[in-house]
Amino acid sequence: MNPNPQFRTYQPFVGPFDPCPPIREKSYNVPPQLFITFQPPNWQQFSPYEALKYGTLWPALYAPYPNPNRQKEGES
């Protein structure tokens, strides 16, 4: 099970005659605002400092970007 449901992965088709080394697993980001149909009243808010730090006023809409330089577990 994926620890963060916001990031999803899939295995693309790898053809036998592909000229480049295959990428066995690709990932993509699903933004949280796609699943929120309207803004509920009395929604929890970040403090002004945290809102500037995270780029949003509401924790439910916070979507961190993964570090592309960080290796996955098990890779050397």
BELHU-V622498 format. One line per field, one symbol per residue. ss: DSSP state (~ for helix, > for strand, _ for the rest). phi: phi as a letter, one per 40 degrees, with the letter a starting at -180 (. if undefined). psi: psi as a letter, one per 40 degrees, with the letter a starting at -180 (. if undefined). A space follows every 50 residues. Layout:
# BELHU-V622498
ss: ???
phi: ???
psi: ???
This chain:
# BELHU-V622498
ss: ______>>>>_______________>>>>__~~~~____________~~~ ~~~~____~~~_______________
phi: .ccbccbbbabccbccbccbccccbbbabbccccbbcacccfccbccdcc ccccgacbdcccbccccccccccgcb
psi: hhdhedhiiihihhiefhdihihdhiiihhidedehdihiifiiiiiddd dddeeidhddehgihiheehiihei.
